[in-house]
Amino acid sequence: MNLLLSDFSIPTELPKQRENRYIDLSQKKIKSCMGCFGCWVKTPGRCVIRDDAVEIYPLIAKSRKLLYVSRLYCGSYDEPMKHMLERAIPIQQAFLRLHDNETHHVQRDVEEKKAVILAYGADSREEQEIFGKLVKRNAKNMLFTEWRIDFIREEEIHERIGQEVRAWENY
């Protein structure tokens, strides 16, 4: 499966293929993670908060090609994407493993992914560098086999989303 998660409106002319899923996070109700670890202890693999996130994080786990579109805020994902990624904790287990000589959580039936992050709104080179470090760390936890970040202007978003989704057909 191929998954587009965006905090920006999604172009309507994207290919309508069964293996492609397009989610506009700005149209979803996703609460902040409470940090209760209920998804590990009370209801393993399922978040205790009942909102739209519970339908999305299984798609993140099952995707093989992933496109994130997010505004940057202080060197991180902005609120809609940040909330969604924090709420995806149920796709990991509380147990730890060694991965690339580092300690990481055991994944809960997560596919390896090729990921592209389209980041817009970066105010400075420093913010881009901070975000690059964040994504590098996230890549190990999310099983990214390949990933890249493209820093773009807001007016480029729809065109770039279209290019990236059309590129899925060539893999």
C-alpha positions as CSV (number, residue, x, y, z in Angstrom):
1,M,0.0,0.0,0.0
2,N,1.1,3.6,-0.7
3,L,0.1,6.3,1.8
4,L,0.0,10.1,1.6
5,L,-0.5,11.9,4.9
6,S,-0.8,15.6,4.5
7,D,-1.6,18.6,6.6
8,F,-2.3,20.5,3.4
9,S,-5.3,20.0,1.1
10,I,-4.8,17.1,-1.3
11,P,-5.0,17.6,-5.1
12,T,-8.2,16.1,-6.5
13,E,-6.6,14.9,-9.7
14,L,-4.4,12.2,-8.0
15,P,-4.6,8.7,-9.5
16,K,-7.5,6.7,-8.0
17,Q,-5.8,3.4,-7.5
18,R,-6.8,0.8,-4.9
19,E,-3.3,0.6,-3.4
20,N,-3.1,4.4,-2.9
21,R,-4.5,6.0,0.2
22,Y,-4.7,9.8,0.6
23,I,-5.4,11.4,4.0
24,D,-5.8,15.1,4.7
25,L,-5.0,15.4,8.4
26,S,-6.5,18.8,8.5
27,Q,-9.9,17.2,7.9
28,K,-9.5,14.6,10.7
29,K,-10.2,14.8,14.4
30,I,-6.9,13.7,16.1
31,K,-6.3,14.5,19.7
32,S,-2.9,14.8,21.3
33,C,-1.3,11.7,22.8
34,M,-1.8,11.6,26.6
35,G,1.4,9.6,27.2
36,C,-0.6,7.1,29.2
37,F,1.0,4.0,27.4
38,G,-2.5,2.4,27.4
39,C,-1.7,1.3,23.9
40,W,1.1,-0.9,25.3
41,V,-0.4,-1.9,28.7
42,K,-4.3,-1.7,28.7
43,T,-5.1,-2.3,25.1
44,P,-1.9,-3.6,23.4
45,G,-1.7,-2.3,19.8
46,R,-4.7,0.0,20.1
47,C,-4.9,3.6,21.4
48,V,-7.3,4.2,24.2
49,I,-8.4,7.5,22.6
50,R,-11.3,7.0,20.2
51,D,-10.9,9.4,17.3
52,D,-9.7,9.3,13.6
53,A,-6.1,8.4,14.5
54,V,-7.2,4.8,15.2
55,E,-8.1,4.3,11.5
56,I,-4.8,5.9,10.3
57,Y,-2.0,4.4,12.3
58,P,-2.6,0.9,11.0
59,L,-2.3,2.3,7.5
60,I,1.1,3.8,8.4
61,A,2.2,0.4,9.6
62,K,1.1,-1.4,6.4
63,S,2.4,1.2,3.9
64,R,5.4,0.4,1.8
65,K,5.6,3.8,0.2
66,L,4.9,6.8,2.3
67,L,4.6,10.5,1.5
68,Y,4.4,13.0,4.4
69,V,3.5,16.6,3.6
70,S,3.9,18.9,6.6
71,R,4.5,22.5,7.6
72,L,7.6,22.8,9.8
73,Y,7.3,24.4,13.2
74,C,10.5,25.0,15.3
75,G,12.4,22.3,13.5
76,S,9.6,19.7,13.8
77,Y,6.4,18.6,12.1
78,D,3.6,21.0,12.7
79,E,0.6,20.1,14.9
80,P,-1.5,17.9,12.7
81,M,1.3,15.6,11.6
82,K,3.0,15.7,15.0
83,H,-0.1,14.6,16.7
84,M,-0.7,11.8,14.2
85,L,2.9,10.4,14.4
86,E,2.8,10.5,18.2
87,R,-0.5,8.7,18.1
88,A,1.1,6.0,16.0
89,I,2.9,4.5,19.0
90,P,0.5,1.5,19.1
91,I,2.3,0.1,16.0
92,Q,5.3,-0.4,18.3
93,Q,5.6,-2.7,21.3
94,A,6.9,-1.8,24.7
95,F,9.7,-4.4,24.2
96,L,13.1,-3.3,23.1
97,R,15.6,-4.7,20.5
98,L,19.0,-3.8,19.1
99,H,18.8,-2.2,15.6
100,D,21.9,-0.8,14.0
101,N,23.7,-1.1,17.4
102,E,21.0,1.1,19.0
103,T,18.0,0.3,21.3
104,H,14.6,0.6,19.5
105,H,11.1,-0.7,20.1
106,V,10.0,-3.9,18.6
107,Q,7.6,-3.2,15.7
108,R,4.1,-4.6,15.7
109,D,3.6,-6.0,12.1
110,V,5.2,-3.0,10.4
111,E,6.3,-3.0,6.8
112,E,9.6,-1.6,5.7
113,K,9.0,1.7,3.9
114,K,10.4,4.1,1.3
115,A,9.5,7.6,2.5
116,V,9.5,11.1,1.1
117,I,8.8,14.1,3.3
118,L,7.7,17.3,1.7
119,A,8.4,20.0,4.3
120,Y,7.3,23.6,3.8
121,G,7.5,26.7,5.8
122,A,11.0,26.3,7.1
123,D,12.2,29.7,8.3
124,S,15.9,29.0,8.3
125,R,18.7,26.7,7.3
126,E,19.1,25.8,11.0
127,E,15.4,24.7,11.2
128,Q,16.0,22.5,8.2
129,E,19.0,20.9,9.8
130,I,17.1,20.3,13.0
131,F,14.3,18.7,11.1
132,G,16.7,16.5,9.1
133,K,18.1,15.1,12.4
134,L,14.6,14.4,13.7
135,V,13.6,12.5,10.5
136,K,16.9,10.5,10.6
137,R,16.0,9.3,14.1
138,N,12.4,8.7,13.2
139,A,13.5,6.7,10.1
140,K,14.9,4.0,12.3
141,N,11.8,3.7,14.4
142,M,9.5,3.7,11.4
143,L,11.5,1.1,9.4
144,F,12.4,3.5,6.5
145,T,14.7,1.7,4.2
146,E,15.1,4.8,2.1
147,W,14.0,8.4,2.8
148,R,14.5,11.9,1.7
149,I,13.3,15.3,2.7
150,D,12.5,18.0,0.1
151,F,12.1,21.5,1.5
152,I,9.6,23.3,-0.7
153,R,7.6,26.5,-0.9
154,E,3.9,26.3,-0.1
155,E,2.9,27.2,-3.7
156,E,4.7,24.1,-4.9
157,I,2.9,21.6,-2.7
158,H,0.2,20.4,-5.1
159,E,2.6,20.0,-8.0
160,R,5.1,18.1,-5.9
161,I,2.5,15.8,-4.3
162,G,1.4,14.9,-7.9
163,Q,5.0,14.2,-8.9
164,E,5.6,11.9,-5.9
165,V,2.4,10.0,-6.2
166,R,3.0,9.4,-10.0
167,A,6.5,8.1,-9.1
168,W,4.9,5.4,-7.0
169,E,3.9,3.7,-10.2
170,N,7.5,3.4,-11.3
171,Y,8.6,1.4,-8.2
